[in-house]
Amino acid sequence: MNPFTYQHAADTSAAIKMASSHAAAKYLGGGTNLVDLMRETVERPEVLVDVTGLPGVIGQRPNGPLMIGAAVKNTALATDMYVRSAFPMLSRAILTGASAQIRNMATVGGNILQRTRCRYFYDTAARCNKRDVQSGCDARDGFNRYHAILGASDSCVATHPSDMCVALAALDAMVHLDGPTGARAIPLLDLHRLPGDRPDIETELRANELITAIEIPPLPFAQRSTYRKVRDRASYAFALISVAAALDVDEKGTVRDVRLALGGVAHKPWRAFNAEAALKGRVANEENFRAAAETELAGAVALRDNQFKIELAKRTIVAVLGELKGREG
């Protein structure tokens, strides 16, 4: 691990000022990803700005959005009673995401900005365009069971590792930011980038910007939502495929509205807009669920080791929607 200095920020403005004063500074939340990357010399910050002292509040606004401070711990968010009742997909996504010890340390802001767990990204002896632009991508012809089937490029086939972000993508969450140029908010769906020819640029964050809060707009039918994660072992494993879904069905059995997002399939949380459009106004049955899944995965491109993920994604979408439809009855 390279030498670095440590600074503790008392508030957001102090954190931004500290980070802006150094060319190679990083914000430190729970450190559950950043410290690993520093240990492997993938990340080499000269200064760590500790932002764990910033407000970590979960605020419920009557008939309005849910505001979540970026410093809120994952465990606190997953176990919050309002979150569990109003947005069960979010609670379930977080609880499948890591061990209890990691959830107790990890922050919401850090979870959103965690970097891929691609083994070639972590291995500094391997070629990785995310670490070293135009060096090549050893994952394409290497072990790629966990890699992307949607939105990938010749430069990068890595996937985004967060479970929480998949639920936030389905819920139309907004990310509140602050930085040297002032405060702003952007949709979570626009925060992460697809790799293109610059997989090293992972988000739309500006220099030294800091996530301050997450906003989730009201969505009444999200009370009937869930998150399913398919993985190689029962606990503490990254998703092969995951699905966050909420379903609203009228008294005639027709889909009024639906939210679908996928994890384990792309460089960013993947909102299944094509599947949503295919379902709205259609009868909520297995045949239409399968047709919607086929529509969403029509553009999927498999690698040598992950062809199975295309069919697995379709079957998981159908199973999750079927589960939610059953609850409607």
C-alpha positions as CSV (number, residue, x, y, z in Angstrom):
1,M,0.0,0.0,0.0
2,N,1.4,3.4,-0.9
3,P,1.9,6.2,1.7
4,F,-1.1,8.5,2.2
5,T,-2.3,11.2,4.6
6,Y,-5.6,11.2,6.4
7,Q,-8.0,14.2,7.0
8,H,-11.3,14.2,8.7
9,A,-14.0,16.5,7.4
10,A,-16.5,18.1,9.8
11,D,-19.0,19.0,7.1
12,T,-19.5,18.9,3.3
13,S,-17.9,22.2,2.5
14,A,-14.8,21.2,4.5
15,A,-14.6,17.8,2.7
16,I,-14.8,19.5,-0.7
17,K,-12.2,22.0,0.2
18,M,-9.8,19.3,1.5
19,A,-10.2,17.1,-1.6
20,S,-9.8,20.1,-3.9
21,S,-6.5,21.0,-2.3
22,H,-4.8,17.8,-3.5
23,A,-4.3,16.4,-7.0
24,A,-4.9,12.8,-5.9
25,A,-7.5,12.8,-3.1
26,K,-10.3,10.3,-2.4
27,Y,-13.3,10.5,-0.2
28,L,-13.4,7.8,2.4
29,G,-16.7,6.4,3.7
30,G,-16.8,2.9,5.1
31,G,-13.7,2.0,3.1
32,T,-15.0,-1.5,2.3
33,N,-14.1,-1.1,-1.4
34,L,-11.5,1.7,-1.4
35,V,-9.2,0.1,1.2
36,D,-9.2,-3.2,-0.8
37,L,-8.2,-1.3,-4.0
38,M,-5.5,0.6,-2.2
39,R,-4.1,-2.7,-0.8
40,E,-3.9,-4.1,-4.3
41,T,-2.4,-0.8,-5.5
42,V,-5.2,-0.3,-8.0
43,E,-6.1,3.0,-6.2
44,R,-3.2,5.2,-5.1
45,P,-4.6,8.3,-3.4
46,E,-2.2,10.7,-1.7
47,V,-4.9,11.9,0.7
48,L,-8.0,10.3,2.2
49,V,-10.8,12.7,3.2
50,D,-12.9,11.0,5.8
51,V,-16.6,11.9,5.3
52,T,-18.2,9.5,7.7
53,G,-19.0,12.4,10.0
54,L,-21.3,14.0,7.5
55,P,-25.1,13.8,8.2
56,G,-26.4,10.2,8.0
57,V,-30.1,10.7,8.2
58,I,-33.1,8.9,6.6
59,G,-35.8,11.5,6.2
60,Q,-39.4,10.7,5.3
61,R,-41.3,13.6,3.8
62,P,-45.2,13.2,4.0
63,N,-46.5,12.4,0.6
64,G,-43.1,13.3,-0.8
65,P,-39.7,11.7,-1.5
66,L,-37.5,9.7,0.8
67,M,-34.2,11.4,1.5
68,I,-31.2,9.3,2.5
69,G,-28.0,10.8,3.6
70,A,-24.9,9.5,1.8
71,A,-23.3,8.6,5.1
72,V,-26.1,6.3,6.1
73,K,-24.8,2.8,6.8
74,N,-26.2,0.0,4.6
75,T,-27.5,-1.8,7.6
76,A,-29.4,1.2,8.9
77,L,-31.1,1.7,5.5
78,A,-32.0,-2.0,5.1
79,T,-33.6,-2.2,8.5
80,D,-35.4,1.1,8.5
81,M,-39.1,0.2,9.1
82,Y,-40.4,2.8,6.5
83,V,-38.0,1.5,3.9
84,R,-38.9,-2.1,4.6
85,S,-42.6,-1.3,4.1
86,A,-42.6,1.3,1.3
87,F,-39.6,0.0,-0.7
88,P,-39.0,-3.7,0.2
89,M,-37.0,-4.3,-3.0
90,L,-34.4,-1.8,-1.6
91,S,-34.2,-3.5,1.8
92,R,-33.9,-6.9,0.3
93,A,-31.2,-5.8,-2.2
94,I,-29.0,-4.5,0.5
95,L,-29.4,-7.5,2.7
96,T,-28.3,-9.8,-0.2
97,G,-25.3,-7.5,-0.9
98,A,-22.6,-8.5,1.5
99,S,-21.9,-9.9,5.0
100,A,-23.4,-8.2,8.0
101,Q,-20.0,-6.9,9.0
102,I,-19.5,-5.1,5.7
103,R,-23.1,-3.8,5.7
104,N,-22.4,-2.3,9.1
105,M,-19.4,-0.4,7.8
106,A,-20.4,0.5,4.2
107,T,-22.2,3.7,3.4
108,V,-24.9,4.5,0.9
109,G,-22.6,6.9,-1.0
110,G,-19.8,4.4,-1.1
111,N,-22.0,1.6,-2.3
112,I,-23.1,3.6,-5.3
113,L,-19.5,4.4,-6.2
114,Q,-17.9,1.0,-5.6
115,R,-15.9,-0.3,-8.5
116,T,-16.2,-3.5,-10.4
117,R,-15.0,-6.8,-8.9
118,C,-13.6,-8.1,-12.2
119,R,-10.6,-10.2,-11.3
120,Y,-8.6,-8.7,-14.2
121,F,-9.2,-5.2,-12.8
122,Y,-7.8,-6.2,-9.5
123,D,-4.9,-8.1,-10.9
124,T,-2.3,-5.4,-11.8
125,A,-0.4,-8.0,-13.9
126,A,-3.4,-8.4,-16.2
127,R,-4.4,-6.2,-19.1
128,C,-7.3,-3.9,-18.2
129,N,-8.5,-0.9,-20.0
130,K,-10.2,0.3,-16.9
131,R,-6.9,0.6,-15.1
132,D,-4.7,1.4,-18.1
133,V,-6.5,2.8,-21.1
134,Q,-5.7,1.0,-24.4
135,S,-3.8,-1.8,-22.7
136,G,-6.4,-4.4,-23.6
137,C,-9.0,-6.5,-21.8
138,D,-7.9,-9.9,-20.6
139,A,-11.4,-10.7,-19.5
140,R,-12.7,-11.0,-23.0
141,D,-10.8,-14.2,-23.6
142,G,-10.2,-15.2,-20.0
143,F,-12.6,-16.4,-17.3
144,N,-15.7,-14.3,-18.0
145,R,-18.5,-16.2,-16.2
146,Y,-19.5,-13.1,-14.3
147,H,-19.2,-10.5,-17.0
148,A,-21.5,-8.3,-19.0
149,I,-24.1,-9.4,-21.6
150,L,-25.6,-6.0,-22.1
151,G,-24.0,-2.6,-23.0
152,A,-20.5,-4.0,-23.1
153,S,-17.8,-2.9,-25.6
154,D,-14.6,-4.2,-27.1
155,S,-12.8,-2.3,-24.4
156,C,-14.5,-3.6,-21.3
157,V,-17.0,-6.4,-20.3
158,A,-17.0,-5.7,-16.5
159,T,-20.2,-5.5,-14.5
160,H,-21.2,-3.1,-11.8
161,P,-21.2,-5.0,-8.5
162,S,-23.9,-3.1,-6.4
163,D,-27.2,-4.8,-5.4
164,M,-28.5,-1.6,-3.8
165,C,-28.0,0.3,-7.1
166,V,-30.2,-2.1,-9.0
167,A,-33.1,-1.3,-6.7
168,L,-32.4,2.4,-6.8
169,A,-32.4,2.2,-10.6
170,A,-35.9,0.6,-10.6
171,L,-37.1,3.3,-8.2
172,D,-36.0,6.3,-10.3
173,A,-33.7,7.5,-7.5
174,M,-32.0,10.9,-7.8
175,V,-28.4,11.4,-6.6
176,H,-27.6,14.7,-4.9
177,L,-24.1,16.0,-5.4
178,D,-22.0,18.9,-4.1
179,G,-18.6,20.0,-5.3
180,P,-16.4,23.0,-6.2
181,T,-18.9,24.2,-8.8
182,G,-21.9,23.9,-6.5
183,A,-24.7,21.5,-5.7
184,R,-26.7,19.6,-8.3
185,A,-28.9,16.4,-8.7
186,I,-28.9,13.8,-11.4
187,P,-30.9,10.6,-11.9
188,L,-29.0,7.5,-10.7
189,L,-29.6,6.0,-14.1
190,D,-27.4,8.8,-15.6
191,L,-24.7,8.6,-12.9
192,H,-22.9,5.5,-14.2
193,R,-21.6,5.2,-17.7
194,L,-21.4,2.4,-20.1
195,P,-17.8,1.6,-21.0
196,G,-17.5,2.5,-24.7
197,D,-13.8,3.2,-25.4
198,R,-13.2,4.8,-22.0
199,P,-14.1,2.3,-19.3
200,D,-11.8,4.1,-16.9
201,I,-14.4,6.9,-16.8
202,E,-17.1,5.2,-14.8
203,T,-19.4,8.0,-13.7
204,E,-20.6,11.5,-14.6
205,L,-19.1,12.9,-11.4
206,R,-17.1,16.1,-11.8
207,A,-13.7,16.7,-10.1
208,N,-14.0,16.4,-6.3
209,E,-17.8,16.1,-6.3
210,L,-19.2,14.3,-3.3
211,I,-22.5,12.4,-3.1
212,T,-24.5,14.0,-0.3
213,A,-27.9,12.3,-0.5
214,I,-30.2,9.9,-2.4
215,E,-33.8,10.9,-3.1
216,I,-36.4,8.3,-3.9
217,P,-39.7,9.7,-5.2
218,P,-43.0,8.3,-3.9
219,L,-44.1,5.1,-5.8
220,P,-47.1,3.6,-4.0
221,F,-47.0,0.2,-5.8
222,A,-43.4,-0.2,-4.7
223,Q,-44.9,-1.7,-1.5
224,R,-45.4,-4.7,-3.8
225,S,-41.9,-5.1,-4.9
226,T,-39.0,-7.5,-4.4
227,Y,-35.4,-8.2,-5.3
228,R,-34.1,-11.6,-6.3
229,K,-30.4,-12.4,-6.6
230,V,-29.1,-15.5,-8.4
231,R,-25.5,-16.4,-7.4
232,D,-23.1,-19.3,-7.2
233,R,-23.4,-19.7,-3.4
234,A,-26.0,-18.8,-0.8
235,S,-24.3,-15.9,0.9
236,Y,-21.7,-13.1,0.2
237,A,-21.4,-13.6,-3.5
238,F,-21.8,-11.2,-6.4
239,A,-24.8,-11.6,-8.6
240,L,-24.8,-13.7,-11.7
241,I,-28.2,-12.2,-12.4
242,S,-30.4,-10.0,-10.2
243,V,-33.8,-8.5,-10.7
244,A,-35.5,-5.6,-8.9
245,A,-39.2,-5.4,-9.7
246,A,-42.4,-3.7,-8.7
247,L,-45.7,-4.6,-10.4
248,D,-49.1,-2.8,-10.4
249,V,-52.0,-4.9,-11.8
250,D,-55.6,-3.6,-12.1
251,E,-58.7,-5.5,-11.2
252,K,-58.9,-7.1,-14.7
253,G,-55.4,-8.5,-14.4
254,T,-53.8,-5.9,-16.7
255,V,-50.5,-4.4,-16.0
256,R,-51.0,-0.7,-15.1
257,D,-47.4,0.0,-14.3
258,V,-44.2,-1.9,-13.7
259,R,-40.6,-1.2,-12.7
260,L,-37.7,-3.6,-13.7
261,A,-34.0,-3.3,-13.3
262,L,-31.3,-5.9,-13.7
263,G,-27.9,-6.5,-12.0
264,G,-25.0,-8.6,-13.0
265,V,-25.5,-7.9,-16.7
266,A,-23.9,-4.6,-17.5
267,H,-21.3,-2.0,-16.6
268,K,-24.0,-0.1,-14.8
269,P,-27.4,-0.9,-13.1
270,W,-29.6,-1.8,-16.1
271,R,-33.1,-0.4,-16.2
272,A,-35.2,-2.8,-18.3
273,F,-37.2,-0.1,-20.2
274,N,-38.0,-2.3,-23.1
275,A,-39.5,-5.0,-20.9
276,E,-41.5,-2.4,-19.0
277,A,-42.9,-1.0,-22.3
278,A,-43.8,-4.4,-23.5
279,L,-45.7,-5.2,-20.3
280,K,-47.8,-2.1,-19.8
281,G,-51.4,-2.6,-20.9
282,R,-50.9,-6.3,-21.3
283,V,-52.4,-9.1,-19.2
284,A,-50.1,-10.1,-16.3
285,N,-49.4,-13.7,-17.2
286,E,-46.4,-15.9,-17.7
287,E,-46.6,-15.7,-21.5
288,N,-46.4,-11.9,-21.5
289,F,-43.7,-11.9,-18.8
290,R,-41.6,-14.2,-21.0
291,A,-42.2,-12.0,-24.1
292,A,-41.2,-8.9,-22.2
293,A,-38.0,-10.7,-21.0
294,E,-37.2,-11.8,-24.5
295,T,-37.6,-8.2,-25.7
296,E,-35.2,-6.9,-23.1
297,L,-32.5,-9.5,-23.7
298,A,-32.8,-9.4,-27.5
299,G,-29.6,-7.3,-27.7
300,A,-27.6,-9.5,-25.3
301,V,-24.2,-10.6,-26.4
302,A,-22.6,-13.5,-24.5
303,L,-18.9,-14.3,-24.0
304,R,-17.4,-17.8,-23.9
305,D,-18.3,-18.6,-20.3
306,N,-21.5,-16.6,-19.7
307,Q,-24.0,-17.7,-22.4
308,F,-26.1,-19.2,-19.7
309,K,-26.8,-15.7,-18.2
310,I,-29.1,-14.7,-21.1
311,E,-31.6,-17.5,-20.4
312,L,-31.1,-17.1,-16.7
313,A,-32.0,-13.5,-16.9
314,K,-35.2,-14.2,-18.8
315,R,-36.2,-17.0,-16.4
316,T,-35.5,-14.8,-13.3
317,I,-37.6,-11.9,-14.7
318,V,-40.5,-14.3,-15.4
319,A,-40.2,-15.8,-11.9
320,V,-40.0,-12.5,-10.1
321,L,-43.0,-11.0,-12.0
322,G,-44.9,-14.2,-11.4
323,E,-44.2,-13.9,-7.6
324,L,-45.5,-10.3,-7.5
325,K,-48.6,-11.2,-9.6
326,G,-49.3,-13.9,-7.1
327,R,-49.3,-11.4,-4.3
328,E,-51.9,-9.3,-6.2
329,G,-54.3,-12.2,-5.8
